[in-house]
Amino acid sequence: MYQKVQLVELAVRLEKMARQSRKG
């Protein structure tokens, strides 16, 4: 279960970074 949570967190972080890079 912990692995799944970590994967979800990573996905969210990647999405946030991608959005920021798009804006920049």
C-alpha positions as a Markdown table, in Angstrom:
| # | Residue | x | y | z |
|---|---|---|---|---|
| 1 | Met | 0.0 | 0.0 | 0.0 |
| 2 | Tyr | 2.8 | 2.4 | 0.8 |
| 3 | Gln | 4.3 | 1.9 | -2.7 |
| 4 | Lys | 1.0 | 2.9 | -4.2 |
| 5 | Val | 0.8 | 6.1 | -2.1 |
| 6 | Gln | 4.4 | 7.0 | -3.1 |
| 7 | Leu | 3.5 | 6.5 | -6.8 |
| 8 | Val | 0.5 | 8.7 | -6.5 |
| 9 | Glu | 2.6 | 11.4 | -4.8 |
| 10 | Leu | 5.2 | 11.2 | -7.5 |
| 11 | Ala | 2.5 | 11.5 | -10.2 |
| 12 | Val | 1.1 | 14.6 | -8.5 |
| 13 | Arg | 4.5 | 16.2 | -8.2 |
| 14 | Leu | 5.3 | 15.5 | -11.9 |
| 15 | Glu | 2.0 | 17.0 | -12.9 |
| 16 | Lys | 2.7 | 20.1 | -10.9 |
| 17 | Met | 6.2 | 20.5 | -12.3 |
| 18 | Ala | 4.8 | 19.9 | -15.9 |
| 19 | Arg | 2.2 | 22.6 | -15.4 |
| 20 | Gln | 4.8 | 25.1 | -14.1 |
| 21 | Ser | 7.2 | 24.3 | -17.0 |
| 22 | Arg | 4.4 | 24.9 | -19.4 |
| 23 | Lys | 3.6 | 28.3 | -17.9 |
| 24 | Gly | 7.3 | 29.2 | -17.9 |
